[in-house]
Amino acid sequence: MPGIEHTQLKGLTIKNMIVTIACTTSMVIAVMGAYYGLKSQNDINDLRIRVTEARITVLEQQIREMQLKNK
């Protein structure tokens, strides 16, 4: 008597279904991992932009103060 992995259901074996589910699961995990990696990278880039904008604002204020002192 063959094992359960060789049992057929309209031409599909249990083994084929298990392999298909495992492959689909690994692909979904890979895509989700890439998505969350890109999302976290996007968050880091947003933070860097905010810090850079804040520094630019401080520098512009210092330039204005220096220009007022020179007048």
C-alpha positions as CSV (number, residue, x, y, z in Angstrom):
1,M,0.0,0.0,0.0
2,P,1.5,3.3,-1.0
3,G,2.1,6.1,1.5
4,I,-0.3,9.0,1.9
5,E,2.0,11.3,-0.2
6,H,1.3,9.1,-3.2
7,T,-2.4,9.2,-2.9
8,Q,-4.1,10.9,-5.9
9,L,-7.0,13.3,-5.9
10,K,-8.1,13.7,-9.6
11,G,-4.5,13.5,-10.8
12,L,-3.0,15.6,-8.0
13,T,-0.9,13.8,-5.5
14,I,-0.7,15.0,-1.8
15,K,3.0,15.4,-2.3
16,N,2.5,17.8,-5.2
17,M,0.0,19.8,-3.2
18,I,2.4,20.0,-0.2
19,V,5.3,21.1,-2.5
20,T,3.0,23.8,-4.1
21,I,1.9,25.1,-0.8
22,A,5.4,25.2,0.6
23,C,6.7,27.0,-2.5
24,T,3.8,29.5,-2.4
25,T,4.5,30.2,1.3
26,S,8.2,30.8,0.7
27,M,7.4,33.2,-2.1
28,V,4.9,35.1,0.0
29,I,7.4,35.3,2.8
30,A,10.1,36.6,0.5
31,V,7.8,39.3,-1.0
32,M,6.6,40.4,2.4
33,G,10.1,40.6,3.7
34,A,11.2,42.7,0.7
35,Y,8.2,45.0,1.1
36,Y,8.8,45.6,4.8
37,G,12.5,46.1,4.1
38,L,11.7,48.8,1.5
39,K,9.1,50.3,3.8
40,S,11.6,50.6,6.7
41,Q,14.1,52.1,4.3
42,N,11.5,54.6,3.2
43,D,10.9,55.6,6.8
44,I,14.7,56.0,7.4
45,N,14.9,58.2,4.3
46,D,12.0,60.3,5.5
47,L,13.7,60.9,8.8
48,R,16.9,61.9,7.0
49,I,15.0,64.4,4.9
50,R,13.4,65.9,8.0
51,V,16.8,66.2,9.7
52,T,18.3,67.8,6.6
53,E,15.4,70.3,6.3
54,A,15.9,71.2,9.9
55,R,19.6,71.8,9.4
56,I,18.9,73.9,6.3
57,T,16.5,76.1,8.4
58,V,19.1,76.6,11.1
59,L,21.7,77.5,8.5
60,E,19.4,80.0,6.8
61,Q,18.7,81.6,10.1
62,Q,22.4,81.9,10.9
63,I,23.0,83.4,7.4
64,R,20.3,86.0,8.0
65,E,21.8,86.9,11.4
66,M,25.2,87.3,9.9
67,Q,23.9,89.5,7.1
68,L,22.1,91.7,9.7
69,K,25.3,92.0,11.8
70,N,27.3,93.0,8.6
71,K,24.9,95.9,7.8
